[in-house]
């Protein structure tokens, strides 16, 4: 590591993220199932992770497809490592039907 060039950047970013998240929550309709919201938020983190594109393409829909992605296919093109962030983000937005400006 080392020290960041701007020592308050992390605090400023955290404040901006917290503010955007609070604004997002304020715009939501009343929800009667808080556990479901928590589960969806957790699922969204995984959907946006390295396997978002792979999952959206249906490569985890069966054990056979999953085995193919992590064995034979991986020798040619590792979908977990080589898929770019834009493709993972696009898959995430498609799965959740959200716009890019709604992604925190």
Residue frames as a rotation matrix with the C-alpha (Angstrom) as fourth column:
UNK 1
0.330 0.944 0.000 0.00
0.944 -0.330 0.000 0.00
0.000 0.000 -1.000 0.00
UNK 2
-0.787 -0.583 0.202 1.31
0.576 -0.812 -0.097 3.26
0.221 0.040 0.975 1.18
UNK 3
-0.438 0.602 -0.667 -0.65
0.327 -0.585 -0.743 6.37
-0.837 -0.544 0.060 2.00
UNK 4
0.303 0.592 0.747 -3.26
0.941 -0.062 -0.332 7.67
-0.150 0.804 -0.576 -0.42
UNK 5
-0.604 -0.519 0.605 -2.48
0.656 -0.755 0.007 10.92
0.453 0.400 0.797 -2.19
UNK 6
-0.340 0.588 0.734 -5.61
-0.495 -0.775 0.392 12.45
0.800 -0.230 0.554 -0.71
UNK 7
-0.967 -0.172 -0.190 -5.99
0.048 0.607 -0.793 11.21
0.252 -0.776 -0.578 2.89
UNK 8
-0.582 0.812 0.043 -9.62
-0.353 -0.205 -0.913 12.36
-0.732 -0.547 0.406 3.14
UNK 9
-0.626 0.323 -0.710 -10.69
-0.730 0.077 0.679 10.80
0.274 0.943 0.188 -0.19
UNK 10
-0.801 0.314 -0.510 -12.02
0.334 0.941 0.054 7.67
0.497 -0.127 -0.859 1.49
UNK 11
-0.639 0.573 -0.513 -14.17
0.487 -0.215 -0.846 9.67
-0.595 -0.791 -0.142 3.92
UNK 12
-0.535 0.424 -0.731 -15.45
-0.629 -0.778 0.009 11.94
-0.564 0.464 0.682 1.16
UNK 13
-0.703 0.242 -0.668 -16.32
-0.474 0.541 0.695 8.92
0.530 0.805 -0.266 -1.03
UNK 14
-0.794 0.413 -0.447 -18.03
0.585 0.718 -0.376 7.12
0.166 -0.560 -0.812 1.86
UNK 15
-0.572 0.597 -0.562 -20.12
0.070 -0.647 -0.759 10.22
-0.817 -0.474 0.328 2.57
UNK 16
-0.525 0.355 -0.773 -21.13
-0.836 -0.387 0.389 10.56
-0.161 0.851 0.500 -1.10
UNK 17
-0.768 0.224 -0.601 -22.01
-0.081 0.896 0.437 6.86
0.636 0.384 -0.670 -1.32
UNK 18
-0.751 0.495 -0.437 -24.04
0.613 0.279 -0.739 7.04
-0.244 -0.823 -0.513 1.89
UNK 19
-0.530 0.544 -0.651 -25.85
-0.346 -0.839 -0.420 10.12
-0.775 0.003 0.632 0.63
UNK 20
-0.581 0.289 -0.761 -26.68
-0.771 0.105 0.628 8.51
0.261 0.952 0.162 -2.74
UNK 21
-0.811 0.273 -0.518 -27.87
0.301 0.953 0.031 5.34
0.502 -0.131 -0.855 -1.00
UNK 22
-0.672 0.581 -0.459 -30.10
0.404 -0.232 -0.885 7.32
-0.621 -0.780 -0.078 1.39
UNK 23
-0.481 0.487 -0.729 -31.57
-0.721 -0.693 0.013 9.24
-0.499 0.532 0.684 -1.58
UNK 24
-0.714 0.179 -0.676 -32.19
-0.414 0.672 0.615 5.96
0.564 0.719 -0.406 -3.38
UNK 25
-0.804 0.397 -0.443 -33.96
0.582 0.679 -0.447 4.48
0.124 -0.617 -0.777 -0.33
UNK 26
-0.643 0.566 -0.516 -36.08
-0.035 -0.695 -0.718 7.61
-0.765 -0.444 0.467 0.10
UNK 27
-0.498 0.421 -0.758 -37.44
-0.861 -0.344 0.374 7.13
-0.103 0.839 0.534 -3.43
UNK 28
-0.907 0.128 -0.402 -38.58
0.018 0.964 0.267 3.56
0.422 0.235 -0.876 -2.84
UNK 29
0.093 0.989 0.114 -42.15
-0.480 -0.056 0.875 2.63
0.872 -0.136 0.470 -2.09
UNK 30
0.049 0.002 0.999 -43.01
-0.982 0.184 0.048 1.29
-0.184 -0.983 0.011 1.35
UNK 31
-0.205 -0.227 -0.952 -41.96
-0.494 0.864 -0.099 -2.34
0.845 0.450 -0.289 1.63
UNK 32
0.531 0.553 0.642 -43.46
-0.830 0.186 0.526 -4.89
0.172 -0.812 0.558 3.97
UNK 33
0.971 -0.223 -0.086 -40.80
0.230 0.970 0.081 -7.59
0.066 -0.098 0.993 3.62
UNK 34
0.658 -0.752 0.026 -37.50
-0.742 -0.643 0.189 -6.27
-0.125 -0.144 -0.982 4.98
UNK 35
0.142 -0.635 0.759 -35.88
-0.183 0.737 0.651 -9.73
-0.973 -0.231 -0.011 4.99
UNK 36
0.591 0.130 0.796 -36.60
0.700 0.407 -0.586 -10.09
-0.400 0.904 0.150 1.27
UNK 37
0.952 -0.289 0.104 -34.96
-0.207 -0.853 -0.479 -6.69
0.227 0.435 -0.871 0.63
UNK 38
0.353 -0.862 0.365 -31.90
-0.742 -0.019 0.670 -7.82
-0.571 -0.507 -0.646 2.59
UNK 39
0.193 -0.237 0.952 -31.76
0.307 0.936 0.171 -11.07
-0.932 0.260 0.253 0.62
UNK 40
0.845 0.166 0.509 -32.07
0.533 -0.174 -0.828 -9.19
-0.049 0.971 -0.236 -2.69
UNK 41
0.796 -0.605 0.019 -29.27
-0.605 -0.796 -0.003 -6.81
0.017 -0.009 -1.000 -1.71
UNK 42
0.102 -0.769 0.631 -27.02
-0.465 0.524 0.714 -9.72
-0.880 -0.366 -0.304 -0.84
UNK 43
0.375 0.098 0.922 -27.90
0.616 0.717 -0.326 -11.50
-0.693 0.690 0.209 -4.08
UNK 44
0.997 0.023 0.074 -27.17
0.070 -0.685 -0.725 -8.31
0.034 0.728 -0.685 -6.02
UNK 45
0.416 -0.908 0.042 -23.62
-0.757 -0.321 0.569 -8.24
-0.504 -0.269 -0.821 -4.66
UNK 46
-0.179 -0.474 0.862 -23.01
0.052 0.871 0.489 -11.73
-0.982 0.132 -0.131 -5.99
UNK 47
0.623 0.485 0.614 -24.77
0.627 0.161 -0.762 -11.01
-0.468 0.860 -0.204 -9.27
UNK 48
0.956 -0.276 -0.095 -22.46
-0.289 -0.844 -0.451 -8.08
0.044 0.459 -0.887 -9.86
UNK 49
0.327 -0.883 0.337 -19.33
-0.409 0.190 0.893 -10.02
-0.852 -0.430 -0.299 -8.92
UNK 50
-0.556 -0.756 -0.345 -17.05
-0.625 0.107 0.773 -11.80
-0.548 0.645 -0.532 -11.34
UNK 51
-0.869 0.204 0.451 -19.66
0.356 0.891 0.282 -14.36
-0.344 0.406 -0.847 -12.32
UNK 52
-0.178 0.855 -0.487 -22.45
-0.212 -0.517 -0.830 -11.94
-0.961 -0.045 0.273 -13.26
UNK 53
-0.148 0.057 -0.987 -21.89
-0.975 -0.173 0.136 -12.32
-0.163 0.983 0.082 -16.99
UNK 54
-0.914 -0.261 -0.312 -21.44
-0.315 0.939 0.137 -16.09
0.257 0.224 -0.940 -16.74
UNK 55
-0.713 0.697 0.072 -24.66
0.324 0.419 -0.848 -16.45
-0.622 -0.581 -0.525 -14.76
UNK 56
-0.031 0.734 -0.679 -26.61
-0.485 -0.605 -0.632 -14.17
-0.874 0.309 0.375 -17.08
UNK 57
-0.363 -0.187 -0.913 -25.48
-0.926 0.179 0.332 -16.15
0.101 0.966 -0.238 -20.09
UNK 58
0.661 0.750 0.011 -26.94
-0.740 0.650 0.174 -19.26
0.124 -0.123 0.985 -18.44
UNK 59
-0.003 -0.770 -0.637 -23.66
-0.461 0.567 -0.683 -21.06
0.887 0.292 -0.357 -17.91
UNK 60
-0.886 -0.231 0.402 -24.66
-0.459 0.325 -0.827 -22.01
0.060 -0.917 -0.394 -14.35
UNK 61
-0.006 0.999 -0.043 -28.06
-0.990 0.000 0.139 -23.36
0.138 0.044 0.989 -15.34
UNK 62
0.914 0.256 -0.315 -26.86
-0.224 0.965 0.136 -26.95
0.339 -0.053 0.939 -15.08
UNK 63
0.623 -0.722 0.300 -24.05
-0.122 0.289 0.949 -28.88
-0.773 -0.628 0.092 -13.45
UNK 64
0.366 -0.466 0.806 -22.79
0.862 0.496 -0.104 -29.81
-0.351 0.732 0.583 -16.91
UNK 65
0.671 -0.091 0.736 -22.59
0.391 -0.799 -0.456 -26.16
0.630 0.594 -0.500 -18.03
UNK 66
0.882 -0.339 0.326 -20.88
-0.469 -0.569 0.676 -25.13
-0.043 -0.749 -0.661 -14.78
UNK 67
0.497 -0.721 0.483 -18.35
0.269 0.658 0.704 -27.93
-0.825 -0.220 0.521 -15.12
UNK 68
0.458 -0.289 0.841 -17.67
0.882 0.027 -0.471 -26.85
0.114 0.957 0.267 -18.71
UNK 69
0.851 -0.091 0.517 -17.07
-0.049 -0.994 -0.094 -23.21
0.522 0.055 -0.851 -17.66
UNK 70
0.680 -0.573 0.457 -14.56
-0.678 -0.257 0.688 -24.21
-0.277 -0.778 -0.564 -15.00
UNK 71
0.266 -0.626 0.733 -12.72
0.172 0.779 0.603 -26.88
-0.949 -0.034 0.314 -16.99
UNK 72
-0.003 -0.274 0.962 -12.63
0.951 0.295 0.087 -27.11
-0.308 0.915 0.260 -20.79
UNK 73
0.720 0.349 0.600 -13.80
0.561 -0.802 -0.206 -23.54
0.409 0.485 -0.773 -21.41
UNK 74
0.900 -0.370 -0.230 -11.37
-0.047 -0.606 0.794 -22.14
-0.433 -0.704 -0.563 -18.83
UNK 75
0.065 -0.918 0.391 -8.42
0.631 0.341 0.696 -23.47
-0.773 0.202 0.602 -20.82
UNK 76
-0.155 -0.055 0.986 -9.46
0.950 -0.281 0.133 -21.31
0.270 0.958 0.096 -23.77
UNK 77
-0.426 0.144 0.893 -11.08
-0.064 -0.990 0.129 -18.28
0.903 -0.003 0.431 -22.08
UNK 78
-0.694 0.126 -0.709 -11.58
0.708 0.297 -0.640 -17.89
0.130 -0.947 -0.295 -18.33
UNK 79
-0.035 0.801 0.598 -14.99
0.479 -0.511 0.713 -16.27
0.877 0.311 -0.366 -18.01
UNK 80
0.715 0.251 -0.652 -14.40
0.699 -0.231 0.677 -15.40
0.019 -0.940 -0.341 -14.37
UNK 81
0.012 -0.842 -0.539 -11.11
0.638 -0.408 0.653 -13.63
-0.770 -0.352 0.533 -15.06
UNK 82
-0.788 -0.518 0.334 -11.34
0.547 -0.338 0.766 -12.29
-0.284 0.786 0.550 -18.61
UNK 83
0.139 0.876 0.463 -14.84
0.901 -0.306 0.308 -10.84
0.411 0.374 -0.831 -18.76
UNK 84
-0.723 -0.483 0.494 -14.57
0.319 -0.868 -0.382 -7.08
0.613 -0.118 0.781 -18.41
UNK 85
-0.838 0.351 -0.417 -16.29
0.339 -0.265 -0.903 -5.02
-0.427 -0.898 0.103 -15.73
UNK 86
-0.648 0.619 -0.444 -18.63
-0.733 -0.666 0.140 -3.38
-0.209 0.416 0.885 -18.25
UNK 87
-0.435 0.478 -0.764 -20.01
-0.353 0.690 0.632 -6.79
0.829 0.544 -0.131 -19.28
UNK 88
-0.697 0.162 -0.699 -20.49
0.644 0.572 -0.509 -7.85
0.317 -0.804 -0.503 -15.66
UNK 89
-0.821 0.399 -0.409 -22.25
-0.044 -0.758 -0.651 -4.55
-0.570 -0.516 0.639 -14.90
UNK 90
-0.556 0.628 -0.544 -24.48
-0.798 -0.220 0.562 -4.91
0.233 0.747 0.623 -17.98
UNK 91
-0.504 0.344 -0.792 -25.41
0.160 0.939 0.306 -8.45
0.849 0.028 -0.528 -16.90
UNK 92
-0.812 0.149 -0.564 -26.16
0.566 -0.031 -0.824 -7.21
-0.140 -0.988 -0.059 -13.39
UNK 93
-0.742 0.541 -0.396 -28.39
-0.474 -0.841 -0.261 -4.39
-0.475 -0.006 0.880 -14.65
UNK 94
-0.485 0.561 -0.671 -30.19
-0.624 0.316 0.715 -6.77
0.613 0.765 0.197 -17.00
UNK 95
-0.626 0.210 -0.751 -30.82
0.452 0.883 -0.129 -9.35
0.636 -0.420 -0.647 -14.27
UNK 96
-0.593 0.355 -0.722 -32.22
0.698 -0.221 -0.682 -6.76
-0.402 -0.908 -0.117 -11.86
UNK 97
0.096 0.624 0.776 -33.79
0.904 -0.380 0.194 -4.49
0.416 0.683 -0.601 -14.48
UNK 98
0.555 -0.019 -0.832 -32.11
0.493 -0.798 0.346 -1.36
-0.671 -0.602 -0.433 -13.12
UNK 99
0.893 -0.278 0.353 -30.49
0.141 -0.573 -0.807 1.58
0.427 0.771 -0.473 -14.92
UNK 100
0.036 -0.985 -0.169 -26.79
0.689 0.147 -0.709 2.33
0.723 -0.091 0.684 -14.56
UNK 101
-0.386 -0.175 0.906 -27.52
-0.306 -0.902 -0.305 5.49
0.870 -0.395 0.295 -12.56
UNK 102
0.628 0.683 0.372 -29.34
-0.617 0.146 0.774 3.33
0.474 -0.715 0.513 -9.99
UNK 103
0.602 -0.505 -0.618 -26.27
0.533 0.831 -0.160 1.20
0.594 -0.233 0.770 -9.28
UNK 104
0.904 -0.303 0.303 -24.44
-0.428 -0.658 0.619 2.34
0.012 -0.689 -0.724 -6.16
